[in-house]
């Protein structure tokens, strides 16, 4: 499992959600980087029972994902997936983003 985030080809900074240009260096060229896990910083349970987690990505941004397959608490390391039906234990679903201005590596 993995989730795709955006990587600036000029300065190497990573972003999620996608940017039209890099806010750090101003360039418009990006690649896609696959990230396998994130560390839970905090969780929020919605009124309908959905569990959301803010996850810190190693070397990258924080993302919000939907925890699927079981519970999660602060400090847990969760696999990330862009597929809601990954069916591989507890993981965080991070919705797939567009590929604006991106080149595949």
N, CA, C and O atoms as a DFTB+ gen file, in Angstrom:
420 C
 N C O
     1  1       0.839      -1.177       0.000
     2  2       0.000       0.000       0.000
     3  2       0.884       1.240       0.000
     4  3       1.982       1.250       0.557
     5  1       0.379       2.269      -0.632
     6  2       1.067       3.553      -0.604
     7  2       0.103       4.637      -1.065
     8  3      -0.938       4.353      -1.659
     9  1       0.465       5.875      -0.782
    10  2      -0.314       7.029      -1.222
    11  2       0.608       7.948      -2.005
    12  3       1.800       8.038      -1.712
    13  1       0.059       8.629      -2.998
    14  2       0.846       9.511      -3.853
    15  2       0.788      10.947      -3.340
    16  3      -0.285      11.465      -3.028
    17  1       1.960      11.583      -3.257
    18  2       2.030      13.004      -2.946
    19  2       2.897      13.665      -4.009
    20  3       3.510      12.984      -4.832
    21  1       2.946      14.973      -3.989
    22  2       3.629      15.755      -5.009
    23  2       5.018      16.152      -4.527
    24  3       5.195      16.553      -3.376
    25  1       6.000      16.039      -5.414
    26  2       7.387      16.383      -5.110
    27  2       7.872      17.432      -6.116
    28  3       7.804      17.209      -7.325
    29  1       8.361      18.571      -5.620
    30  2       8.890      19.615      -6.501
    31  2      10.210      19.142      -7.089
    32  3      11.124      18.774      -6.352
    33  1      10.314      19.150      -8.421
    34  2      11.535      18.711      -9.092
    35  2      12.674      19.713      -8.954
    36  3      13.831      19.364      -9.188
    37  1      12.366      20.953      -8.578
    38  2      13.402      21.974      -8.438
    39  2      14.024      21.962      -7.041
    40  3      15.246      21.885      -6.914
    41  1      13.198      22.038      -5.989
    42  2      13.742      22.159      -4.632
    43  2      13.549      20.906      -3.779
    44  3      14.131      20.806      -2.699
    45  1      12.745      19.948      -4.243
    46  2      12.574      18.695      -3.521
    47  2      11.535      18.704      -2.423
    48  3      11.322      17.678      -1.777
    49  1      10.881      19.829      -2.189
    50  2       9.843      19.860      -1.164
    51  2       8.637      19.050      -1.609
    52  3       8.352      18.951      -2.802
    53  1       7.929      18.471      -0.645
    54  2       6.769      17.627      -0.931
    55  2       5.499      18.302      -0.452
    56  3       5.488      19.017       0.550
    57  1       4.406      18.054      -1.210
    58  2       3.148      18.728      -0.929
    59  2       1.957      17.795      -1.053
    60  3       1.959      16.844      -1.835
    61  1       0.960      18.090      -0.272
    62  2      -0.345      17.461      -0.380
    63  2      -1.329      18.411       0.283
    64  3      -1.105      18.809       1.427
    65  1      -2.396      18.785      -0.382
    66  2      -2.794      18.409      -1.730
    67  2      -1.912      19.083      -2.779
    68  3      -0.996      19.838      -2.451
    69  1      -2.206      18.793      -4.044
    70  2      -1.372      19.282      -5.141
    71  2      -1.352      20.802      -5.209
    72  3      -2.300      21.476      -4.806
    73  1      -0.273      21.307      -5.717
    74  2      -0.090      22.744      -5.937
    75  2       0.088      22.978      -7.437
    76  3       0.558      22.100      -8.160
    77  1      -0.286      24.154      -7.887
    78  2      -0.040      24.526      -9.277
    79  2       1.397      24.990      -9.457
    80  3       1.965      24.857     -10.541
    81  1       1.988      25.539      -8.390
    82  2       3.393      25.923      -8.392
    83  2       3.924      25.739      -6.977
    84  3       3.156      25.744      -6.015
    85  1       5.217      25.579      -6.855
    86  2       5.837      25.374      -5.553
    87  2       5.845      26.691      -4.771
    88  3       6.389      27.684      -5.255
    89  1       5.252      26.720      -3.573
    90  2       5.251      27.959      -2.792
    91  2       6.633      28.331      -2.259
    92  3       6.840      29.459      -1.812
    93  1       7.574      27.394      -2.302
    94  2       8.920      27.681      -1.798
    95  2       9.848      28.244      -2.862
    96  3      10.585      29.195      -2.603
    97  1       9.818      27.652      -4.081
    98  2      10.756      28.108      -5.115
    99  2      10.063      28.709      -6.344
   100  3      10.729      29.296      -7.197
   101  1       8.737      28.569      -6.445
   102  2       7.991      29.166      -7.544
   103  2       7.931      28.353      -8.821
   104  3       7.260      28.760      -9.769
   105  1       8.608      27.217      -8.879
   106  2       8.612      26.393     -10.082
   107  2       7.288      25.629     -10.246
   108  3       6.514      25.500      -9.298
   109  1       7.044      25.129     -11.457
   110  2       5.778      24.454     -11.770
   111  2       5.965      22.995     -12.172
   112  3       5.038      22.386     -12.706
   113  1       7.133      22.425     -11.930
   114  2       7.400      21.048     -12.346
   115  2       7.427      20.129     -11.133
   116  3       8.198      20.338     -10.197
   117  1       6.570      19.103     -11.163
   118  2       6.427      18.179     -10.047
   119  2       6.507      16.741     -10.520
   120  3       6.290      16.449     -11.696
   121  1       6.817      15.855      -9.603
   122  2       6.733      14.419      -9.846
   123  2       5.835      13.820      -8.765
   124  3       5.464      14.492      -7.803
   125  1       5.503      12.574      -8.940
   126  2       4.695      11.857      -7.967
   127  2       5.610      10.979      -7.119
   128  3       6.451      10.253      -7.649
   129  1       5.442      11.049      -5.810
   130  2       6.211      10.228      -4.879
   131  2       5.222       9.348      -4.123
   132  3       4.201       9.832      -3.634
   133  1       5.526       8.056      -4.030
   134  2       4.674       7.144      -3.280
   135  2       5.192       7.033      -1.855
   136  3       6.375       6.779      -1.629
   137  1       4.289       7.228      -0.896
   138  2       4.630       7.183       0.520
   139  2       3.883       6.012       1.142
   140  3       2.676       5.870       0.947
   141  1       4.590       5.176       1.887
   142  2       3.986       3.957       2.414
   143  2       3.316       4.109       3.768
   144  3       2.401       3.347       4.080
   145  1       3.741       5.070       4.587
   146  2       3.147       5.189       5.918
   147  2       3.187       6.632       6.422
   148  3       3.892       7.484       5.881
   149  1       2.412       6.871       7.467
   150  2       2.391       8.156       8.142
   151  2       2.217       7.916       9.630
   152  3       1.666       6.894      10.039
   153  1       2.685       8.854      10.441
   154  2       2.567       8.757      11.897
   155  2       1.381       9.595      12.359
   156  3       1.270      10.772      12.017
   157  1       0.500       8.979      13.137
   158  2      -0.710       9.655      13.608
   159  2      -0.326      10.735      14.614
   160  3       0.266      10.444      15.653
   161  1      -0.665      11.980      14.299
   162  2      -0.435      13.097      15.212
   163  2      -1.649      13.293      16.123
   164  3      -1.518      13.536      17.322
   165  1      -2.833      13.181      15.517
   166  2      -4.064      13.286      16.295
   167  2      -5.208      12.671      15.509
   168  3      -5.119      12.485      14.295
   169  1      -6.288      12.357      16.221
   170  2      -7.462      11.767      15.583
   171  2      -8.704      12.555      15.947
   172  3      -8.752      13.239      16.969
   173  1      -9.705      12.444      15.092
   174  2     -11.011      13.072      15.317
   175  2     -12.079      12.087      14.884
   176  3     -12.009      11.532      13.788
   177  1     -13.071      11.867      15.741
   178  2     -14.187      11.003      15.377
   179  2     -15.375      11.888      15.021
   180  3     -15.793      12.729      15.817
   181  1     -15.917      11.692      13.817
   182  2     -17.077      12.451      13.355
   183  2     -18.351      11.888      13.972
   184  3     -18.353      10.782      14.514
   185  1     -19.425      12.652      13.886
   186  2     -20.706      12.240      14.457
   187  2     -21.200      10.915      13.891
   188  3     -21.889      10.169      14.587
   189  1     -20.860      10.609      12.637
   190  2     -21.305       9.348      12.025
   191  2     -20.385       8.170      12.351
   192  3     -20.590       7.071      11.837
   193  1     -19.373       8.385      13.200
   194  2     -18.465       7.324      13.604
   195  2     -17.187       7.236      12.798
   196  3     -16.290       6.477      13.164
   197  1     -17.072       7.991      11.705
   198  2     -15.866       7.987      10.878
   199  2     -14.688       8.517      11.686
   200  3     -14.800       9.549      12.347
   201  1     -13.562       7.815      11.635
   202  2     -12.361       8.249      12.337
   203  2     -11.395       8.873      11.337
   204  3     -10.989       8.227      10.371
   205  1     -11.032      10.122      11.568
   206  2     -10.058      10.833      10.746
   207  2      -8.768      10.971      11.535
   208  3      -8.789      11.076      12.761
   209  1      -7.648      10.970      10.828
   210  2      -6.353      11.144      11.485
   211  2      -5.520      12.153      10.718
   212  3      -5.487      12.148       9.487
   213  1      -4.846      13.018      11.463
   214  2      -3.814      13.868      10.883
   215  2      -2.527      13.071      10.991
   216  3      -2.119      12.668      12.081
   217  1      -1.888      12.846       9.836
   218  2      -0.696      12.004       9.782
   219  2       0.495      12.807       9.290
   220  3       0.383      13.577       8.336
   221  1       1.622      12.629       9.934
   222  2       2.860      13.259       9.509
   223  2       3.580      12.301       8.580
   224  3       3.826      11.146       8.929
   225  1       3.917      12.790       7.392
   226  2       4.605      11.987       6.387
   227  2       6.108      12.197       6.553
   228  3       6.559      13.342       6.579
   229  1       6.907      11.114       6.667
   230  2       8.353      11.294       6.773
   231  2       8.903      12.086       5.577
   232  3       8.688      11.709       4.425
   233  1       9.603      13.170       5.859
   234  2      10.183      13.993       4.810
   235  2       9.172      14.790       4.019
   236  3       9.493      15.303       2.947
   237  1       7.950      14.905       4.528
   238  2       6.923      15.585       3.757
   239  2       5.898      16.288       4.606
   240  3       6.149      16.616       5.766
   241  1       4.739      16.518       4.021
   242  2       3.692      17.283       4.683
   243  2       2.870      16.431       5.639
   244  3       3.062      15.219       5.736
   245  1       1.963      17.077       6.333
   246  2       0.938      16.378       7.095
   247  2      -0.274      16.223       6.192
   248  3      -0.577      17.105       5.388
   249  1      -0.966      15.097       6.329
   250  2      -2.158      14.834       5.536
   251  2      -3.267      14.380       6.472
   252  3      -3.003      13.908       7.578
   253  1      -4.488      14.523       6.032
   254  2      -5.628      14.012       6.771
   255  2      -6.149      12.806       6.023
   256  3      -6.402      12.869       4.820
   257  1      -6.306      11.707       6.740
   258  2      -6.790      10.477       6.135
   259  2      -7.907       9.870       6.958
   260  3      -8.046      10.146       8.150
   261  1      -8.695       9.047       6.307
   262  2      -9.773       8.322       6.971
   263  2      -9.227       6.974       7.443
   264  3      -8.755       6.176       6.632
   265  1      -9.290       6.721       8.746
   266  2      -8.788       5.461       9.296
   267  2      -9.809       4.369       8.997
   268  3     -10.996       4.511       9.292
   269  1      -9.332       3.288       8.413
   270  2     -10.183       2.183       7.993
   271  2      -9.620       0.885       8.551
   272  3      -8.404       0.708       8.623
   273  1     -10.496      -0.011       8.940
   274  2     -10.066      -1.337       9.359
   275  2      -9.829      -1.505      10.845
   276  3      -9.449      -2.591      11.283
   277  1     -10.041      -0.455      11.639
   278  2      -9.842      -0.565      13.080
   279  2      -9.489       0.776      13.694
   280  3      -9.535       1.802      13.015
   281  1      -9.138       0.778      14.970
   282  2      -8.831       2.029      15.670
   283  2      -7.397       2.489      15.430
   284  3      -6.557       1.723      14.959
   285  1      -7.135       3.731      15.756
   286  2      -5.788       4.306      15.710
   287  2      -5.714       5.408      16.745
   288  3      -6.705       6.089      17.012
   289  1      -4.548       5.582      17.325
   290  2      -4.345       6.638      18.311
   291  2      -3.053       7.382      18.000
   292  3      -2.241       6.934      17.191
   293  1      -2.877       8.518      18.652
   294  2      -1.690       9.336      18.466
   295  2      -0.438       8.499      18.694
   296  3      -0.342       7.761      19.675
   297  1       0.512       8.619      17.788
   298  2       1.760       7.875      17.875
   299  2       1.794       6.617      17.027
   300  3       2.870       6.081      16.766
   301  1       0.629       6.134      16.589
   302  2       0.594       4.942      15.738
   303  2       1.179       5.257      14.367
   304  3       1.046       6.374      13.868
   305  1       1.819       4.275      13.770
   306  2       2.290       4.381      12.388
   307  2       1.331       3.563      11.540
   308  3       1.168       2.362      11.754
   309  1       0.688       4.228      10.563
   310  2      -0.304       3.560       9.729
   311  2       0.135       3.502       8.279
   312  3       0.717       4.458       7.767
   313  1      -0.141       2.381       7.608
   314  2       0.039       2.340       6.162
   315  2      -0.916       3.336       5.513
   316  3      -1.998       3.593       6.040
   317  1      -0.523       3.895       4.377
   318  2      -1.355       4.835       3.635
   319  2      -1.817       4.184       2.348
   320  3      -1.110       3.353       1.777
   321  1      -3.005       4.558       1.887
   322  2      -3.520       4.026       0.623
   323  2      -4.403       5.064      -0.045
   324  3      -5.115       5.816       0.622
   325  1      -4.348       5.097      -1.375
   326  2      -5.272       5.930      -2.143
   327  2      -6.520       5.140      -2.503
   328  3      -7.444       5.687      -3.104
   329  1      -6.560       3.865      -2.146
   330  2      -7.679       2.984      -2.443
   331  2      -8.471       2.750      -1.164
   332  3      -7.923       2.238      -0.188
   333  1      -9.740       3.112      -1.150
   334  2     -10.570       2.961       0.046
   335  2     -10.793       1.505       0.408
   336  3     -11.074       1.201       1.567
   337  1     -10.677       0.604      -0.541
   338  2     -10.931      -0.813      -0.293
   339  2      -9.646      -1.633      -0.307
   340  3      -9.611      -2.714      -0.893
   341  1      -8.601      -1.135       0.326
   342  2      -7.323      -1.851       0.342
   343  2      -7.425      -3.161       1.130
   344  3      -6.679      -4.102       0.859
   345  1      -8.341      -3.230       2.103
   346  2      -8.602      -4.447       2.877
   347  2      -7.347      -5.116       3.410
   348  3      -7.188      -6.328       3.266
   349  1      -6.468      -4.362       4.013
   350  2      -5.229      -4.929       4.529
   351  2      -4.993      -4.445       5.958
   352  3      -3.977      -3.810       6.238
   353  1      -5.929      -4.741       6.862
   354  2      -5.797      -4.307       8.251
   355  2      -6.127      -2.841       8.412
   356  3      -6.878      -2.266       7.623
   357  1      -5.558      -2.244       9.442
   358  2      -5.804      -0.835       9.731
   359  2      -4.892       0.007       8.838
   360  3      -3.686      -0.231       8.768
   361  1      -5.478       0.989       8.161
   362  2      -4.704       1.885       7.300
   363  2      -5.426       3.222       7.209
   364  3      -6.572       3.347       7.641
   365  1      -4.756       4.215       6.649
   366  2      -5.349       5.536       6.442
   367  2      -5.582       5.742       4.953
   368  3      -4.661       5.647       4.141
   369  1      -6.826       6.023       4.617
   370  2      -7.204       6.311       3.232
   371  2      -6.982       7.787       2.969
   372  3      -7.571       8.642       3.630
   373  1      -6.128       8.080       2.001
   374  2      -5.849       9.451       1.576
   375  2      -6.359       9.551       0.145
   376  3      -5.802       8.915      -0.750
   377  1      -7.416      10.343      -0.090
   378  2      -8.003      10.408      -1.443
   379  2      -6.974      10.756      -2.505
   380  3      -6.109      11.608      -2.308
   381  1      -7.091      10.080      -3.624
   382  2      -6.184      10.310      -4.743
   383  2      -6.325      11.736      -5.232
   384  3      -7.436      12.259      -5.322
   385  1      -5.235      12.350      -5.540
   386  2      -5.212      13.738      -6.014
   387  2      -5.051      13.767      -7.522
   388  3      -4.764      12.750      -8.153
   389  1      -5.239      14.948      -8.088
   390  2      -5.065      15.094      -9.536
   391  2      -3.578      15.112      -9.867
   392  3      -2.742      15.131      -8.963
   393  1      -3.244      15.106     -11.144
   394  2      -1.847      15.113     -11.579
   395  2      -1.506      16.418     -12.300
   396  3      -0.775      16.409     -13.290
   397  1      -2.028      17.524     -11.809
   398  2      -1.765      18.825     -12.416
   399  2      -0.265      19.105     -12.401
   400  3       0.370      19.023     -11.350
   401  1       0.303      19.435     -13.562
   402  2       1.718      19.801     -13.723
   403  2       2.685      18.718     -13.272
   404  3       3.815      19.034     -12.898
   405  1       2.286      17.464     -13.293
   406  2       3.170      16.413     -12.801
   407  2       3.708      15.528     -13.910
   408  3       3.032      15.252     -14.901
   409  1       4.942      15.091     -13.714
   410  2       5.582      14.123     -14.584
   411  2       5.809      12.863     -13.765
   412  3       6.274      12.944     -12.628
   413  1       5.492      11.706     -14.318
   414  2       5.718      10.447     -13.602
   415  2       7.204      10.151     -13.576
   416  3       7.901      10.377     -14.565
   417  1       7.702       9.640     -12.433
   418  2       9.117       9.269     -12.328
   419  2       9.302       7.840     -12.731
   420  3      10.423       7.334     -12.712
